[in-house]
Amino acid sequence: MTGVISGGGQWAYVAAAYGLTVLLTGSVLWHSWRAMAKAERRSDALRKGRK
């Protein structure tokens, strides 16, 4: 069949797909965490300014 990955190549493809998924998910989590930490610092600074 054409267009079908067969043999050992299919496992390399699966491993690459999982690796890319893990890498991109980690990147999104890191970016979100950094944005949250920045927002918390800004919020804390505003609260200190009110007192």
Biopython code that builds the backbone (N, CA, C, O; Angstrom):
import numpy as np
from Bio.PDB.StructureBuilder import StructureBuilder

atoms = [
    (1, "MET", "N", (0.851, -1.185, 0.000)),
    (1, "MET", "CA", (0.000, 0.000, 0.000)),
    (1, "MET", "C", (0.888, 1.237, 0.000)),
    (1, "MET", "O", (1.903, 1.291, 0.694)),
    (2, "THR", "N", (0.501, 2.195, -0.764)),
    (2, "THR", "CA", (1.260, 3.439, -0.794)),
    (2, "THR", "C", (0.752, 4.366, 0.294)),
    (2, "THR", "O", (-0.434, 4.366, 0.625)),
    (3, "GLY", "N", (1.664, 5.157, 0.848)),
    (3, "GLY", "CA", (1.276, 6.123, 1.869)),
    (3, "GLY", "C", (1.217, 5.554, 3.271)),
    (3, "GLY", "O", (0.839, 6.252, 4.212)),
    (4, "VAL", "N", (1.587, 4.293, 3.420)),
    (4, "VAL", "CA", (1.568, 3.663, 4.738)),
    (4, "VAL", "C", (3.004, 3.479, 5.202)),
    (4, "VAL", "O", (3.845, 2.981, 4.452)),
    (5, "ILE", "N", (3.284, 3.877, 6.427)),
    (5, "ILE", "CA", (4.612, 3.684, 6.999)),
    (5, "ILE", "C", (4.671, 2.255, 7.517)),
    (5, "ILE", "O", (3.817, 1.837, 8.298)),
    (6, "SER", "N", (5.670, 1.515, 7.086)),
    (6, "SER", "CA", (5.754, 0.124, 7.516)),
    (6, "SER", "C", (7.149, -0.175, 8.044)),
    (6, "SER", "O", (8.089, 0.592, 7.836)),
    (7, "GLY", "N", (7.263, -1.301, 8.727)),
    (7, "GLY", "CA", (8.555, -1.721, 9.245)),
    (7, "GLY", "C", (8.972, -0.897, 10.439)),
    (7, "GLY", "O", (8.141, -0.402, 11.201)),
    (8, "GLY", "N", (10.302, -0.757, 10.590)),
    (8, "GLY", "CA", (10.835, -0.004, 11.726)),
    (8, "GLY", "C", (10.564, 1.480, 11.631)),
    (8, "GLY", "O", (10.602, 2.182, 12.642)),
    (9, "GLY", "N", (10.291, 1.972, 10.432)),
    (9, "GLY", "CA", (10.028, 3.395, 10.249)),
    (9, "GLY", "C", (8.799, 3.886, 10.983)),
    (9, "GLY", "O", (8.729, 5.045, 11.391)),
    (10, "GLN", "N", (7.831, 3.000, 11.152)),
    (10, "GLN", "CA", (6.612, 3.429, 11.841)),
    (10, "GLN", "C", (6.893, 3.757, 13.305)),
    (10, "GLN", "O", (6.288, 4.673, 13.861)),
    (11, "TRP", "N", (7.803, 3.019, 13.931)),
    (11, "TRP", "CA", (8.107, 3.271, 15.337)),
    (11, "TRP", "C", (8.938, 4.538, 15.496)),
    (11, "TRP", "O", (8.810, 5.248, 16.493)),
    (12, "ALA", "N", (9.783, 4.817, 14.521)),
    (12, "ALA", "CA", (10.532, 6.077, 14.543)),
    (12, "ALA", "C", (9.562, 7.245, 14.419)),
    (12, "ALA", "O", (9.730, 8.269, 15.082)),
    (13, "TYR", "N", (8.562, 7.094, 13.583)),
    (13, "TYR", "CA", (7.541, 8.128, 13.411)),
    (13, "TYR", "C", (6.750, 8.318, 14.707)),
    (13, "TYR", "O", (6.504, 9.451, 15.122)),
    (14, "VAL", "N", (6.360, 7.235, 15.336)),
    (14, "VAL", "CA", (5.600, 7.308, 16.590)),
    (14, "VAL", "C", (6.448, 7.973, 17.673)),
    (14, "VAL", "O", (5.964, 8.838, 18.403)),
    (15, "ALA", "N", (7.706, 7.569, 17.774)),
    (15, "ALA", "CA", (8.598, 8.155, 18.779)),
    (15, "ALA", "C", (8.793, 9.647, 18.525)),
    (15, "ALA", "O", (8.797, 10.438, 19.468)),
    (16, "ALA", "N", (8.954, 10.038, 17.264)),
    (16, "ALA", "CA", (9.122, 11.448, 16.929)),
    (16, "ALA", "C", (7.850, 12.243, 17.252)),
    (16, "ALA", "O", (7.924, 13.368, 17.746)),
    (17, "ALA", "N", (6.696, 11.656, 16.971)),
    (17, "ALA", "CA", (5.427, 12.332, 17.261)),
    (17, "ALA", "C", (5.255, 12.545, 18.768)),
    (17, "ALA", "O", (4.859, 13.625, 19.206)),
    (18, "TYR", "N", (5.554, 11.508, 19.555)),
    (18, "TYR", "CA", (5.448, 11.652, 21.012)),
    (18, "TYR", "C", (6.472, 12.658, 21.532)),
    (18, "TYR", "O", (6.162, 13.470, 22.404)),
    (19, "GLY", "N", (7.678, 12.604, 21.003)),
    (19, "GLY", "CA", (8.710, 13.553, 21.422)),
    (19, "GLY", "C", (8.310, 14.982, 21.134)),
    (19, "GLY", "O", (8.488, 15.862, 21.976)),
    (20, "LEU", "N", (7.769, 15.218, 19.948)),
    (20, "LEU", "CA", (7.324, 16.562, 19.587)),
    (20, "LEU", "C", (6.171, 17.015, 20.474)),
    (20, "LEU", "O", (6.110, 18.175, 20.881)),
    (21, "THR", "N", (5.266, 16.099, 20.770)),
    (21, "THR", "CA", (4.135, 16.429, 21.642)),
    (21, "THR", "C", (4.613, 16.823, 23.032)),
    (21, "THR", "O", (4.144, 17.809, 23.601)),
    (22, "VAL", "N", (5.544, 16.053, 23.575)),
    (22, "VAL", "CA", (6.084, 16.359, 24.906)),
    (22, "VAL", "C", (6.804, 17.698, 24.892)),
    (22, "VAL", "O", (6.624, 18.510, 25.800)),
    (23, "LEU", "N", (7.611, 17.933, 23.877)),
    (23, "LEU", "CA", (8.358, 19.188, 23.777)),
    (23, "LEU", "C", (7.432, 20.394, 23.677)),
    (23, "LEU", "O", (7.625, 21.384, 24.383)),
    (24, "LEU", "N", (6.443, 20.320, 22.819)),
    (24, "LEU", "CA", (5.533, 21.452, 22.639)),
    (24, "LEU", "C", (4.635, 21.661, 23.858)),
    (24, "LEU", "O", (4.350, 22.800, 24.226)),
    (25, "THR", "N", (4.186, 20.575, 24.485)),
    (25, "THR", "CA", (3.380, 20.703, 25.702)),
    (25, "THR", "C", (4.195, 21.354, 26.811)),
    (25, "THR", "O", (3.695, 22.224, 27.525)),
    (26, "GLY", "N", (5.443, 20.937, 26.956)),
    (26, "GLY", "CA", (6.325, 21.550, 27.945)),
    (26, "GLY", "C", (6.543, 23.018, 27.669)),
    (26, "GLY", "O", (6.590, 23.828, 28.595)),
    (27, "SER", "N", (6.676, 23.369, 26.402)),
    (27, "SER", "CA", (6.869, 24.767, 26.023)),
    (27, "SER", "C", (5.648, 25.617, 26.387)),
    (27, "SER", "O", (5.788, 26.721, 26.911)),
    (28, "VAL", "N", (4.481, 25.105, 26.113)),
    (28, "VAL", "CA", (3.246, 25.830, 26.447)),
    (28, "VAL", "C", (3.112, 25.976, 27.958)),
    (28, "VAL", "O", (2.749, 27.047, 28.444)),
    (29, "LEU", "N", (3.399, 24.910, 28.708)),
    (29, "LEU", "CA", (3.315, 24.982, 30.171)),
    (29, "LEU", "C", (4.312, 25.994, 30.733)),
    (29, "LEU", "O", (3.967, 26.763, 31.630)),
    (30, "TRP", "N", (5.537, 26.003, 30.220)),
    (30, "TRP", "CA", (6.564, 26.942, 30.680)),
    (30, "TRP", "C", (6.130, 28.375, 30.398)),
    (30, "TRP", "O", (6.237, 29.239, 31.268)),
    (31, "HIS", "N", (5.647, 28.628, 29.200)),
    (31, "HIS", "CA", (5.217, 29.979, 28.828)),
    (31, "HIS", "C", (4.048, 30.425, 29.709)),
    (31, "HIS", "O", (4.021, 31.567, 30.167)),
    (32, "SER", "N", (3.103, 29.552, 29.944)),
    (32, "SER", "CA", (1.940, 29.888, 30.777)),
    (32, "SER", "C", (2.359, 30.162, 32.217)),
    (32, "SER", "O", (1.861, 31.096, 32.846)),
    (33, "TRP", "N", (3.276, 29.348, 32.739)),
    (33, "TRP", "CA", (3.743, 29.546, 34.111)),
    (33, "TRP", "C", (4.445, 30.888, 34.247)),
    (33, "TRP", "O", (4.235, 31.607, 35.224)),
    (34, "ARG", "N", (5.283, 31.230, 33.263)),
    (34, "ARG", "CA", (5.996, 32.512, 33.303)),
    (34, "ARG", "C", (5.012, 33.689, 33.247)),
    (34, "ARG", "O", (5.184, 34.675, 33.962)),
    (35, "ALA", "N", (3.998, 33.585, 32.410)),
    (35, "ALA", "CA", (2.995, 34.648, 32.309)),
    (35, "ALA", "C", (2.215, 34.779, 33.620)),
    (35, "ALA", "O", (1.917, 35.892, 34.053)),
    (36, "MET", "N", (1.885, 33.655, 34.247)),
    (36, "MET", "CA", (1.163, 33.685, 35.518)),
    (36, "MET", "C", (2.020, 34.334, 36.599)),
    (36, "MET", "O", (1.530, 35.156, 37.373)),
    (37, "ALA", "N", (3.301, 33.966, 36.652)),
    (37, "ALA", "CA", (4.188, 34.538, 37.663)),
    (37, "ALA", "C", (4.330, 36.049, 37.466)),
    (37, "ALA", "O", (4.357, 36.804, 38.438)),
    (38, "LYS", "N", (4.419, 36.482, 36.232)),
    (38, "LYS", "CA", (4.521, 37.917, 35.938)),
    (38, "LYS", "C", (3.246, 38.645, 36.367)),
    (38, "LYS", "O", (3.312, 39.729, 36.948)),
    (39, "ALA", "N", (2.096, 38.052, 36.083)),
    (39, "ALA", "CA", (0.819, 38.664, 36.471)),
    (39, "ALA", "C", (0.693, 38.737, 37.992)),
    (39, "ALA", "O", (0.182, 39.725, 38.521)),
    (40, "GLU", "N", (1.152, 37.705, 38.698)),
    (40, "GLU", "CA", (1.095, 37.731, 40.157)),
    (40, "GLU", "C", (1.996, 38.820, 40.723)),
    (40, "GLU", "O", (1.625, 39.499, 41.681)),
    (41, "ARG", "N", (3.173, 38.989, 40.138)),
    (41, "ARG", "CA", (4.067, 40.063, 40.601)),
    (41, "ARG", "C", (3.429, 41.435, 40.382)),
    (41, "ARG", "O", (3.514, 42.313, 41.241)),
    (42, "ARG", "N", (2.794, 41.608, 39.230)),
    (42, "ARG", "CA", (2.124, 42.892, 38.961)),
    (42, "ARG", "C", (0.973, 43.113, 39.942)),
    (42, "ARG", "O", (0.781, 44.224, 40.436)),
    (43, "SER", "N", (0.210, 42.056, 40.225)),
    (43, "SER", "CA", (-0.904, 42.159, 41.159)),
    (43, "SER", "C", (-0.411, 42.500, 42.558)),
    (43, "SER", "O", (-0.992, 43.348, 43.235)),
    (44, "ASP", "N", (0.655, 41.843, 42.990)),
    (44, "ASP", "CA", (1.232, 42.132, 44.313)),
    (44, "ASP", "C", (1.727, 43.561, 44.396)),
    (44, "ASP", "O", (1.557, 44.218, 45.423)),
    (45, "ALA", "N", (2.334, 44.050, 43.332)),
    (45, "ALA", "CA", (2.840, 45.424, 43.319)),
    (45, "ALA", "C", (1.679, 46.427, 43.422)),
    (45, "ALA", "O", (1.793, 47.443, 44.107)),
    (46, "LEU", "N", (0.579, 46.138, 42.747)),
    (46, "LEU", "CA", (-0.591, 47.032, 42.828)),
    (46, "LEU", "C", (-1.179, 47.030, 44.227)),
    (46, "LEU", "O", (-1.583, 48.077, 44.734)),
    (47, "ARG", "N", (-1.232, 45.861, 44.856)),
    (47, "ARG", "CA", (-1.794, 45.773, 46.210)),
    (47, "ARG", "C", (-0.913, 46.526, 47.208)),
    (47, "ARG", "O", (-1.427, 47.193, 48.106)),
    (48, "LYS", "N", (0.388, 46.425, 47.058)),
    (48, "LYS", "CA", (1.300, 47.143, 47.966)),
    (48, "LYS", "C", (1.160, 48.645, 47.785)),
    (48, "LYS", "O", (1.335, 49.402, 48.740)),
    (49, "GLY", "N", (0.848, 49.082, 46.580)),
    (49, "GLY", "CA", (0.687, 50.495, 46.309)),
    (49, "GLY", "C", (-0.560, 51.091, 46.936)),
    (49, "GLY", "O", (-0.611, 52.294, 47.189)),
    (50, "ARG", "N", (-1.573, 50.260, 47.192)),
    (50, "ARG", "CA", (-2.832, 50.747, 47.781)),
    (50, "ARG", "C", (-2.732, 50.963, 49.286)),
    (50, "ARG", "O", (-3.478, 51.770, 49.841)),
    (51, "LYS", "N", (-1.850, 50.280, 49.936)),
    (51, "LYS", "CA", (-1.781, 50.331, 51.401)),
    (51, "LYS", "C", (-1.078, 51.566, 51.876)),
    (51, "LYS", "O", (-0.932, 51.768, 53.082)),
]
sb = StructureBuilder()
sb.init_structure("model")
sb.init_model(0)
sb.init_chain("A")
sb.init_seg("    ")
for serial, (resi, resn, name, xyz) in enumerate(atoms, 1):
    if name == "N":
        sb.init_residue(resn, " ", resi, " ")
    sb.init_atom(name, np.array(xyz, "f"), 0.0, 1.0, " ", f" {name:<3s}", serial, name[0])
structure = sb.get_structure()
